[in-house]
């Protein structure tokens, strides 16, 4: 038992020391919740995450770990804000949203991993690696759920369902970041439920898209010879 306690202290103490720069020390559960939220939310809206976290740190709404303080630099805020503006509207247009997702498939997952790892920074390399793996996995899961859902929604000819889903994603990102900072335990419960529902949704929608693909293939494929 003493060995486990000593091992835990070697993980926590460097992190607590590195984060004692603001008005409060961010404890380990809050750090893990923040890392998970950054990873998960990045799979949906990477630029929104960058901008909102930077603004929160700049205005003093929430103390940022040292590894994330670069996000509150004015140049970083200008770039992330501009990309947020573009993504907000691109994500509301049917067809363009899926193209945008494809282009960002190689950005969001590494971005989520990098942000989660930055929560702990170089002062705690072990937890930074753990957080990076966690953030990357969560970003991949949320991105897969988003991309699959959008592909299914885009089969509908009307644009309103796409707009509604996009606005829902916007709200989920804001809500996840707020909940992780204010109520880490509640966020952990909500995240667990969300992950289960996401996996189920991906399975169902993947079957739906396969059925659509087979139907299109039968329409446009060669006619059978008699």
Buried (B, 14 or more C-beta within 10 A) or exposed (E): EEEEEEEEEEBBEBBBEBBEEBEEBBBBEBBBBBBBBBBBBBBBBBBBBBBBBBBBBBEEEBBBBBBBBBBBEEEBBEBBBEBBEEBBEBBBBBEBBBEBBEEBEEBBBBBBBBBBBBBBBEBBEEBBEBBBBBBBBBBBBBBBBBBBBBBBBBEEEEBEBBBEBBEEBBEBBBBBBBBBBEBBEEBBEBBEEBBEEBEEBBEEBBEBBEEEEEEEEEEEEEEEEE
